[in-house]
């Protein structure tokens, strides 16, 4: 099959990226190099919105009385939301003010970003969509993605099954914390003979609920910079879905994303952050996430981000057209609220109390014969390494015999989502798991 001809708009973007950051151009997948944002209906409609003061008959929605046409049976459920903030298309990159507000939030919560050049967050239909977009931009069949062995299973579906990439893993834990030496070794080993490597770091981690310490974070960054200096082009994806939910169990953890520390550190390293309102604002079903690029070369970073923004908007246009307007409006309004910080703090404290209770109960001496507790300090989850039984067999037995649902993430590990447990439910749950393990051992 002959190669697909390159659209002139894609060619212009590639030339601009080569000028601004040739390393990032070489990181792109074949699809990433072909992507562009079309100068078609959307761009013409944007021009008409700005200049078509007399008549504007461009965009594919219906209007009435100077606003988006709508049904009263729908709109009566929307208090204080104007029809034009609910029903029209939001545009490929998302609502402009929402993107600016989320950037401000990122800067406020990550002091290491101060003074660095990074992209304006692009709105995605939550983080899974963002992961998919990053894969389309940077992964060809046979490319390798480095992940810890404690991983969210959907990475395999998205990157191995859908895009044909290879996933390599390393042991997540060592010595009661993150396996920094194992990570550095796996990084060097998997980069050997490859011009490009994609590295995915998910902190706080799903399924373990672990956030690195400051020292571990520094070691992770040092290993990545050292590999970039050796000539490997690194696309480092920061899946920060559970960002901000830090409880410092067993010691202090980081409270910043690694994105700030990896942006602008080396031309061969591109940091890509995925975060969102889904978990941070407790609006899972609104499916509102963000994708932010942090180029490694400070000079030319703004131009590189403009190119990556256009290519990402092209991928969004081709895949889902745009993310929902109503979800973006709700998140934008929430971010503008004077009470949101206090509200978020209150919910985080509720989750912290649950995590602390789980930490105390799960580590009780009476349960030592049934499981080992993997270190956790953040997020929604924790994992038990069960002893003497198969985790999947235990999961099914818990359902059938005790009406209790947990997730088996490996042959030995059982994930507990303490985020959906009330305080008074925590100790009885672990008692049931302990009893079920004993039942399986004696059966």
Protein Blocks (a to p, Z undefined) as FASTA:
>chain_A
ZZddddfklmmmmmmmmmmommlmmmpcfklmmgccddbfklmmmmmmmmmmmbccfbcc
ddeehiacddfklmmmmghiafklmmmcebjnbpfklmmmmmmmmmmmmmklgopacddd
dddehjklmmmmmmmmmpcghiacdddfbdcfklmmmmmmmnopacddddfbgghiacfk
lmmmmmmmmmgopabdcddddddddfkopacdfklmmmmmmmmmmmmmnopacdddddfk
lgoiaghgoiacdfbdfklmmgokafklccdddddfklmnopmknopacdddddfblghk
lmmmmmmmmmmmmmmmmmnopacfklmmmmmmmmmpmklmmmmmmmmmmmmmmmmmmmmm
mmpmklmmmoccdddfehjbdcdddehiafklmmmmmmmmnopacddfbfkbccddfklc
cfklmmmmmmmmmmmmmmmmmZZ
